[in-house]
Amino acid sequence: MTTLSIDHVSRWFGNVVAVNDVTMTIGPGVTGLLGPNGAGKSTLINMMGGFLAPSAGTVTLDGATVWRNEQVYRHIGIVPEREAMYDFLTAREFVVANAELHGLADPGAAAARALATVEMEFAQDRPVATYSKGMRQRAKMASALVHDPSVLLLDEPFNGMDPRQRLHLMELLRRMGAEGRTVLFSSHILEEVEQLASHIEVVVAGRHAASGDFRKIRRLMTDRPHRYLVRSSDDRALAAALIADGSTAAIELDWKERALRIQAIDFAGFTELLPRVARERGIRLYTVSPSDESLESVFSYLVTA
Ligand SMILES: Nc1ncnc2c1ncn2[C@@H]1O[C@H](COP(=O)(O)OP(=O)(O)OP(=O)(O)O)[C@@H](O)[C@H]1O
């Protein structure tokens, strides 16, 4: 069982709409679920993993409803973002306990296999209290893998990891994807998703904003209108010269800031145009700063596009 279908799914908490009419399909390989904080990624993952019921719509795995379906739970492993671990347990005890919960025939052997997969044998008999953040993450991962699920869901798995741990986890997730499993991980960092995911789903403010490979998502982000704040030795002359070019969509003189607010449509064209025009007219550029580069603004452009 490998294909998760999210069909017109919404989830609200009181009057907060965390997920708003999202439809997407997640198949084998590694998929990145990208979006700023509060976009609804955890809520979506919890619904995909059967931890949370959708308020509307359906989540199915190869056609079978996920919510309250034990048959389906057998195929899903989930690594939540925050999970209380019993610090006095060792990783081995923690993973064996989960194997027992799954009713596996040989919990010891299954736990040993899962701990080997995440390369945690060296510390498996130490209490979790003595682990680094990355080691805890790996213990959680072993616990999620103990029943050999075909679908693995991870909520912000790279948070708080050092570069070496990050590489290690990337390698592991890549391998699992190559084996034909469905691996989905959430992140708010495009570069992280880019390095690992062959497919990206973007969510913003509870809504599905875009999907495609990283080239497509990158292009959507660079092709959006860019806003700059520019200060120069002659703002009026600069504005007149820039507006004559097609890559400049709008210019406003901001008296308070004593600067130009420029909206460019063609990112590459504009970054070439601005210094050239300034040079040709003998205008000195004092400040050139992007004024809307927050992740939220980049993503919300995708939603309104
Ligand atoms: N149990 C809950 N009760 C009330 N509101 C909730 C609950 N869970 C999530 N929300 C709200 O739903 C929205 C989406 O939250 P969610 O945690 O799914 O986003 P996220 O993309 O995972 O963000 P983060 O990366 O910050 O965890 C937020 O506004 C959040 O405050």
Boltz pocket constraint, residues with backbone or C-beta under 6 A from the ligand:
constraints:
  - pocket:
      binder: B
      contacts: [[A, 13], [A, 16], [A, 17], [A, 18], [A, 19], [A, 35], [A, 36], [A, 37], [A, 38], [A, 39], [A, 40], [A, 41], [A, 42], [A, 43], [A, 44], [A, 188]]
      max_distance: 6.0
